[in-house]
Amino acid sequence: MRCWWLWLLLIWAGCAGAADRLITVGEVAGTGSMNISRKVSDLRDLSGRRGVDEVAAAGMAVYFVPIKQEYVNFGYDRAHHWLRFAIEPVPGRSRLMLEVGMASLDLVELYTSKAGGGFEVQRAGDHIPWHSRPVPHRNHVFRIATDPGAPTVYFLRLASANTLTAPLTLWTEEAFARHERSEQLAFGMFYGMLVALFLYNLVVFLSLRDRAYLWYVAYVGSFGMGLFVFDGFAFEYLWPQNIWIANHALVFFLCVALMFGALFARTFLDSARQEPRLDRGMQVIIAAAGGLAICAGTGLVFEYGTIMRVLSFVAPCGAVLTLWIGVKALARGFKPARYFLFAWTCLLFFVVLGALRNFALFPANTVGTHGLHIGLAFDVVLLSMALTSRIRVLQQGIMDAQRDLLDANARHRGALEARARELAEANQELESFSHTVAHDLRAPLRAMDGFASLLKMEHQAVLPASAQRDAEQISRSARRMAALVDGLLEFSRLGRTDPVNGQVSMQAMVASLLEEIVDRSAVAVTVGRLPAVSGDPVLLRQVWANLIGNAVKFSARAERPAIAIEAHIENDAVVFSVTDNGVGFDAAYAGKLFGMFQRLHAATDFDGTGVGLATVRRIVERHGGRVAAASAPQGGARFEFSLPAWRLLEPAQG
């Protein structure tokens, strides 16, 4: 009768209507395990200051309420809860294992009544180092030894800033060992699948540099780490001594997973371009998840439980919004959205179940406790399939675009070939016209010039002075017209022939031209160092001839005519220049100088056809260069032409 006070405690509880159903060891031994949630009663301790002696007092029995749910689940409750249960006496001592199947609980204490009075305590939870647990396990596990002489009363104290869910299972030692092996195998397969998908898609990202794969990899990694923390493995293997990380890592990784999941959905569905209004909601979800992750990772602003409650609201909202964007993408004909929608629907279903469990609106059974594992398994596999389908769609789009481009190229090639034939025919007609012009126009012009000269010579004695002037004018006009025809034919010929590239010594070419067309006694000529270039020597000689000839012509009226020929490097190009001190021109009309038949001076002042500078421009541009002119009235003129630097060779010697 030394345990008479325990019998009185049970009788008092029965009279108060709150008697515990005794747990029999035989029931546990028969099946190897028992869910004892409906065999316990609960006392809610709002202050969290009650001790075991106070709650075990006989007068407190009436305040214990029997648990009627299949699983103990109090949702988000900051109060401490005392759970009481009793195991009937059996002959001999029996060893059992009590598993509290929620790794994220902060405080788990088991008080076992002693036959002589008092209690023996075992402590677990995230608020003590992992190695201090009575049984080394990811969950909170206690060894229970029954007393053969009297019922043994147990008090289990629970508290957590997270959801207060506590599936209670009583095991025999043999059954618990078998269960542990099966559970480790299941978790190994689950996390092995996550690691395989993570590494595979990481390799794909490194190959394709597609941001959708980057966000997918980050999403799988962060969500997987969140569940690794939720299952208790992170506390066991990664930070067994760091209590702060153990209490904050879960909500941090879940917030990061929500953020990367939303980023993946935005990229995969192209919501910024296709659904800009709904995309603003996605940006809010991303910002909210990022902010919550910062709070969870630093412990600032919001405490753990508040963040979890906000996350339980934000996550389903983000999932519903993403689901709606996916539906609209599928309606647009985006076929990979089928896999995406299936994946997101599965995850959304289990996320909602988890949220309902967190608020004690859904039982903490296998589906409620491990729903995120099931949902994530479907999610990551289907999303990987969606990415593969997306790549196939993009490849098909590229192939279609290439086929369309080839068809368009074929059509354009046919059109270009037809156009080329037309141009060839036009060029042939133009060349025939040129020969006609050369024969039919030159001959009459020569005849006009010859007859006018003959008239003046043979009849000079009888012709009045006015008639002689008219004959001279006819002769000059015929020669000028012949020069215009020659210039026009030369200009036309430049457009039909390609330059013949070769090394051209600009120094030697200029020296030769100066000897031919410049009277050194009448004009002061200065020649700098001129690099050799790659080009057509005949055409480049024509450029120099026109520019030097113009400089001599327009500086002839100067008191001391002078010409400077120089070269310098500018912006990776070699620039040649011809400068004179002649009459110059109005810089406002510099753009007209290189046009066909453009003249800024009257023909009576200076001879010319208006073709020379146009010819210079065409030759230089066909060599890949440019031309320019600068001057002021009565201030001389400077003409430049340049060739790209890749045509520049070593300076010629001599």
GISULPE-V471481 format. One record per residue. N is the residue number from 1. RES is the residue in three letters. PHI is phi in whole degrees, 0 to 359 (999 if undefined). OMEGA is omega in whole degrees, -180 to 180 (NA if undefined). BURIAL is I if it has 9 or more other ideal C-beta (glycine too) atoms within 8 Angstrom, else O. Layout:
n-><N N>
res-><RES RES>
phi-><PHI PHI>
omega-><OMEGA OMEGA>
burial-><BURIAL BURIAL>
This chain:
n-><1 2 3 4 5 6 7 8 9 10 11 12 13 14 15 16 17 18 19 20 21 22 23 24 25 26 27 28 29 30 31 32 33 34 35 36 37 38 39 40 41 42 43 44 45 46 47 48 49 50 51 52 53 54 55 56 57 58 59 60 61 62 63 64 65 66 67 68 69 70 71 72 73 74 75 76 77 78 79 80 81 82 83 84 85 86 87 88 89 90 91 92 93 94 95 96 97 98 99 100 101 102 103 104 105 106 107 108 109 110 111 112 113 114 115 116 117 118 119 120 121 122 123 124 125 126 127 128 129 130 131 132 133 134 135 136 137 138 139 140 141 142 143 144 145 146 147 148 149 150 151 152 153 154 155 156 157 158 159 160 161 162 163 164 165 166 167 168 169 170 171 172 173 174 175 176 177 178 179 180 181 182 183 184 185 186 187 188 189 190 191 192 193 194 195 196 197 198 199 200 201 202 203 204 205 206 207 208 209 210 211 212 213 214 215 216 217 218 219 220 221 222 223 224 225 226 227 228 229 230 231 232 233 234 235 236 237 238 239 240 241 242 243 244 245 246 247 248 249 250 251 252 253 254 255 256 257 258 259 260 261 262 263 264 265 266 267 268 269 270 271 272 273 274 275 276 277 278 279 280 281 282 283 284 285 286 287 288 289 290 291 292 293 294 295 296 297 298 299 300 301 302 303 304 305 306 307 308 309 310 311 312 313 314 315 316 317 318 319 320 321 322 323 324 325 326 327 328 329 330 331 332 333 334 335 336 337 338 339 340 341 342 343 344 345 346 347 348 349 350 351 352 353 354 355 356 357 358 359 360 361 362 363 364 365 366 367 368 369 370 371 372 373 374 375 376 377 378 379 380 381 382 383 384 385 386 387 388 389 390 391 392 393 394 395 396 397 398 399 400 401 402 403 404 405 406 407 408 409 410 411 412 413 414 415 416 417 418 419 420 421 422 423 424 425 426 427 428 429 430 431 432 433 434 435 436 437 438 439 440 441 442 443 444 445 446 447 448 449 450 451 452 453 454 455 456 457 458 459 460 461 462 463 464 465 466 467 468 469 470 471 472 473 474 475 476 477 478 479 480 481 482 483 484 485 486 487 488 489 490 491 492 493 494 495 496 497 498 499 500 501 502 503 504 505 506 507 508 509 510 511 512 513 514 515 516 517 518 519 520 521 522 523 524 525 526 527 528 529 530 531 532 533 534 535 536 537 538 539 540 541 542 543 544 545 546 547 548 549 550 551 552 553 554 555 556 557 558 559 560 561 562 563 564 565 566 567 568 569 570 571 572 573 574 575 576 577 578 579 580 581 582 583 584 585 586 587 588 589 590 591 592 593 594 595 596 597 598 599 600 601 602 603 604 605 606 607 608 609 610 611 612 613 614 615 616 617 618 619 620 621 622 623 624 625 626 627 628 629 630 631 632 633 634 635 636 637 638 639 640 641 642 643 644 645 646 647 648 649 650 651 652 653 654>
res-><MET ARG CYS TRP TRP LEU TRP LEU LEU LEU ILE TRP ALA GLY CYS ALA GLY ALA ALA ASP ARG LEU ILE THR VAL GLY GLU VAL ALA GLY THR GLY SER MET ASN ILE SER ARG LYS VAL SER ASP LEU ARG ASP LEU SER GLY ARG ARG GLY VAL ASP GLU VAL ALA ALA ALA GLY MET ALA VAL TYR PHE VAL PRO ILE LYS GLN GLU TYR VAL ASN PHE GLY TYR ASP ARG ALA HIS HIS TRP LEU ARG PHE ALA ILE GLU PRO VAL PRO GLY ARG SER ARG LEU MET LEU GLU VAL GLY MET ALA SER LEU ASP LEU VAL GLU LEU TYR THR SER LYS ALA GLY GLY GLY PHE GLU VAL GLN ARG ALA GLY ASP HIS ILE PRO TRP HIS SER ARG PRO VAL PRO HIS ARG ASN HIS VAL PHE ARG ILE ALA THR ASP PRO GLY ALA PRO THR VAL TYR PHE LEU ARG LEU ALA SER ALA ASN THR LEU THR ALA PRO LEU THR LEU TRP THR GLU GLU ALA PHE ALA ARG HIS GLU ARG SER GLU GLN LEU ALA PHE GLY MET PHE TYR GLY MET LEU VAL ALA LEU PHE LEU TYR ASN LEU VAL VAL PHE LEU SER LEU ARG ASP ARG ALA TYR LEU TRP TYR VAL ALA TYR VAL GLY SER PHE GLY MET GLY LEU PHE VAL PHE ASP GLY PHE ALA PHE GLU TYR LEU TRP PRO GLN ASN ILE TRP ILE ALA ASN HIS ALA LEU VAL PHE PHE LEU CYS VAL ALA LEU MET PHE GLY ALA LEU PHE ALA ARG THR PHE LEU ASP SER ALA ARG GLN GLU PRO ARG LEU ASP ARG GLY MET GLN VAL ILE ILE ALA ALA ALA GLY GLY LEU ALA ILE CYS ALA GLY THR GLY LEU VAL PHE GLU TYR GLY THR ILE MET ARG VAL LEU SER PHE VAL ALA PRO CYS GLY ALA VAL LEU THR LEU TRP ILE GLY VAL LYS ALA LEU ALA ARG GLY PHE LYS PRO ALA ARG TYR PHE LEU PHE ALA TRP THR CYS LEU LEU PHE PHE VAL VAL LEU GLY ALA LEU ARG ASN PHE ALA LEU PHE PRO ALA ASN THR VAL GLY THR HIS GLY LEU HIS ILE GLY LEU ALA PHE ASP VAL VAL LEU LEU SER MET ALA LEU THR SER ARG ILE ARG VAL LEU GLN GLN GLY ILE MET ASP ALA GLN ARG ASP LEU LEU ASP ALA ASN ALA ARG HIS ARG GLY ALA LEU GLU ALA ARG ALA ARG GLU LEU ALA GLU ALA ASN GLN GLU LEU GLU SER PHE SER HIS THR VAL ALA HIS ASP LEU ARG ALA PRO LEU ARG ALA MET ASP GLY PHE ALA SER LEU LEU LYS MET GLU HIS GLN ALA VAL LEU PRO ALA SER ALA GLN ARG ASP ALA GLU GLN ILE SER ARG SER ALA ARG ARG MET ALA ALA LEU VAL ASP GLY LEU LEU GLU PHE SER ARG LEU GLY ARG THR ASP PRO VAL ASN GLY GLN VAL SER MET GLN ALA MET VAL ALA SER LEU LEU GLU GLU ILE VAL ASP ARG SER ALA VAL ALA VAL THR VAL GLY ARG LEU PRO ALA VAL SER GLY ASP PRO VAL LEU LEU ARG GLN VAL TRP ALA ASN LEU ILE GLY ASN ALA VAL LYS PHE SER ALA ARG ALA GLU ARG PRO ALA ILE ALA ILE GLU ALA HIS ILE GLU ASN ASP ALA VAL VAL PHE SER VAL THR ASP ASN GLY VAL GLY PHE ASP ALA ALA TYR ALA GLY LYS LEU PHE GLY MET PHE GLN ARG LEU HIS ALA ALA THR ASP PHE ASP GLY THR GLY VAL GLY LEU ALA THR VAL ARG ARG ILE VAL GLU ARG HIS GLY GLY ARG VAL ALA ALA ALA SER ALA PRO GLN GLY GLY ALA ARG PHE GLU PHE SER LEU PRO ALA TRP ARG LEU LEU GLU PRO ALA GLN GLY>
phi-><999 290 251 301 289 291 298 298 298 290 296 297 295 294 296 277 84 235 292 278 283 294 267 263 295 296 299 291 292 295 253 91 202 207 279 259 302 276 253 242 235 236 238 269 254 297 281 74 254 291 259 293 296 289 286 273 298 300 288 273 300 291 271 278 253 297 283 256 277 290 227 288 207 254 66 275 221 280 288 274 238 254 256 240 211 223 243 293 289 226 296 78 271 233 254 236 237 257 249 263 275 218 291 273 291 279 227 222 232 248 252 249 290 262 298 269 105 86 222 259 244 236 241 211 115 281 268 230 304 298 290 273 291 294 233 290 205 295 270 260 237 231 271 237 248 278 265 289 264 205 300 257 261 236 238 247 261 234 202 195 283 274 300 265 244 217 298 251 230 257 239 280 298 294 294 295 296 296 299 296 296 296 293 297 296 296 293 297 295 296 288 298 297 297 295 297 295 299 291 299 287 294 296 298 298 296 276 264 58 268 297 301 291 298 293 297 298 296 295 297 297 288 294 299 294 299 289 298 288 301 280 90 288 297 295 285 252 257 220 295 256 262 289 297 296 300 269 242 293 300 292 298 292 293 294 296 297 296 296 291 297 292 297 297 298 300 289 296 269 54 292 299 265 276 227 299 289 292 296 297 297 297 295 295 299 297 295 296 295 296 296 296 297 297 298 292 284 252 75 262 70 245 273 305 298 296 297 296 292 295 297 294 267 291 299 297 297 296 294 294 298 297 299 293 297 296 298 292 294 295 295 282 100 278 298 301 296 297 297 299 295 298 298 289 295 299 296 299 301 283 295 296 299 296 296 297 295 299 263 61 254 217 295 273 277 299 293 292 278 250 299 296 296 295 298 292 300 298 298 291 293 291 292 297 295 296 295 298 297 297 298 297 297 296 296 296 297 295 297 297 295 296 296 297 294 296 297 296 297 297 296 293 297 298 295 293 296 296 294 296 297 298 294 298 295 296 296 296 295 295 295 297 296 298 298 297 298 300 275 281 265 295 299 298 294 296 296 301 295 293 295 295 294 297 301 291 284 280 242 298 287 259 279 294 299 294 292 295 294 296 297 297 296 298 296 297 295 295 295 294 295 297 295 298 298 300 296 296 295 294 298 296 297 297 284 252 239 267 297 261 282 191 286 241 276 295 296 291 296 295 299 295 294 299 295 277 242 237 271 298 284 258 231 275 244 242 238 275 279 248 293 282 228 259 182 271 297 293 291 294 296 294 300 298 298 295 292 292 299 297 298 296 295 276 258 296 273 290 298 228 302 215 227 237 241 221 209 206 264 212 53 61 219 262 247 259 221 234 241 230 249 274 287 69 200 285 299 296 254 298 294 276 301 265 273 290 61 267 224 257 231 293 296 287 273 221 293 154 250 80 252 301 291 298 295 302 299 295 296 296 294 289 269 85 249 216 234 204 217 217 189 211 307 60 244 80 221 228 247 235 217 233 234 302 296 292 271 285 248 294 303 288 271 96>
omega-><-178 179 -177 -176 176 178 179 -180 -180 179 179 179 179 178 -179 179 -178 -176 177 172 -178 176 180 180 180 178 -179 -177 -177 -179 -179 -180 179 170 -173 -175 -178 177 179 174 -168 171 -179 -178 -177 -177 -177 -176 -178 176 -177 179 -180 -177 180 180 -175 -178 -179 -175 -177 -178 177 -178 -180 176 -179 179 178 178 179 -178 180 -180 178 -177 -179 179 172 178 176 177 -178 173 -177 178 -176 179 177 177 -178 180 -180 -178 180 178 175 179 171 -167 174 -172 -172 178 -177 -174 176 -180 178 179 -179 -179 178 -179 -178 -178 -179 -175 171 -173 171 -174 175 -179 -177 -178 174 179 -174 -177 179 -178 -179 177 -180 -177 -179 174 -179 -173 -180 173 -179 175 -178 179 -178 -173 -174 175 179 -179 -179 174 -179 -178 -177 174 179 172 176 177 -175 179 -174 172 -176 180 177 -174 161 -176 -179 -180 179 179 178 179 -179 179 180 -179 178 178 -180 179 178 178 -179 -177 174 177 180 -179 -180 179 178 -177 -179 -177 173 177 178 178 -180 179 -173 -176 178 -176 178 178 178 180 178 -180 179 179 180 -179 -178 179 177 177 177 178 176 175 -178 -179 177 -178 -180 178 -178 -170 -172 -178 -176 -179 -175 -176 -178 178 -180 -177 -177 -174 -175 -177 178 -177 177 177 179 178 178 -180 -179 176 178 177 177 -179 179 -178 -177 -177 180 -174 -180 -179 -174 -178 -174 -179 177 -180 176 176 177 179 177 179 180 180 180 180 178 178 178 178 178 178 -179 -178 -179 -177 -178 172 -177 175 -169 -176 179 179 180 180 177 179 179 175 -176 -176 177 178 178 179 180 180 178 178 -179 177 178 178 180 177 178 179 177 179 179 -170 178 179 178 178 -179 -179 178 180 -177 177 178 -179 -180 180 -177 174 178 177 178 177 177 177 180 179 177 178 178 -176 -180 177 -178 179 -179 -177 -176 -180 180 177 -180 -179 -179 179 176 -174 -174 179 -178 178 175 175 179 178 177 178 179 178 178 179 179 178 178 177 178 179 177 179 178 179 177 -180 178 177 180 178 179 178 -179 179 176 179 180 178 177 179 179 177 178 179 178 178 179 178 178 177 179 179 177 178 180 178 179 179 -179 -177 -172 180 -178 -178 177 -180 177 179 179 -179 -178 -179 178 179 180 179 -177 -177 -174 -176 -179 -176 -175 -178 175 -177 -179 179 177 178 179 179 177 179 178 -179 180 -179 179 179 179 179 177 178 177 179 179 179 179 179 179 179 178 -180 180 -179 -176 -178 177 178 176 -175 175 179 -178 175 -179 180 -179 -179 -179 179 180 -180 179 178 -175 -167 -176 174 -175 180 -178 -176 175 -177 176 -179 177 179 -176 180 173 -179 175 -178 180 -175 -179 -178 180 176 178 177 -179 -179 179 -177 180 178 177 -179 179 -176 -173 176 -176 -177 178 -180 177 -179 -179 179 177 179 -172 176 176 179 -178 177 177 176 175 -176 175 -178 174 -176 177 178 -177 -172 179 179 179 -176 180 -178 -177 -179 -179 -173 -173 175 -178 177 179 179 176 179 -179 179 179 179 -178 177 176 -178 -176 -179 -172 -178 175 177 178 -178 -178 -179 -177 -180 177 173 180 -178 -180 178 178 179 178 -179 171 180 -179 -179 -179 -179 179 179 -178 167 -175 173 180 -175 -179 176 -176 177 177 178 180 179 176 NA>
burial-><O O I O O I I I I I O I I O O I O I O I O I I I I O I I I O O I I I I I I I I I I I I O I O O O O I O I O O I I O O O I I I O I O I I O I O I I I O I I O O I I I I I I I I I I I I O O O I O I I I I I I I I I I I I I I I I I I O I O O O I O I I I I I I O I O I O O I O O O I O I I I I I I I I I O O I I I I I I I I I I I I I I I I I I I I I I I I O I I O I I I O O O O O O I O O I I O I I I O I I O I I I O I I O O O O I O I I I I I I I I I I I I I I I I I I I I I I I I I O O I I O O I O O I I I I I I I I I I I I I I I I I I I I I I I I I I O O I I I O I I O O I O O I I O I I I O I I I I I O O O O O O O I I O I I I I I I I I I I I I I I I I I I I I I I I I O O O I O I I I I I I I I I I I I I I I I I I I I I I I I O O O I I I O I I I O I I I I I I I I I I I I I I I I I O I I I O I O O O O O O O O O O O O O O O O O O O O O O O O O O O O O O O O O I O O I I O O I O O I I O O I I O O I I O I I O O I I O I I O O O O O O I O O O O I O O I I O I I O O I I I I I I I I O I I I I I I I I O O O O I O O O O I I I I I I I I O I I O O O I O O O O I O I I I O O I I I I O I I I O I I I I I I I I I I I I I I I I I O O I O O I I I I I I I O O O O O I I I I I I I I I I I I I O O O I I O O I I O O O I O O I O I O O O O I I I I I I I I I I I I I I I I O I O I O I O I O O O O I I I I I I I I I I O I I O O O I O O>
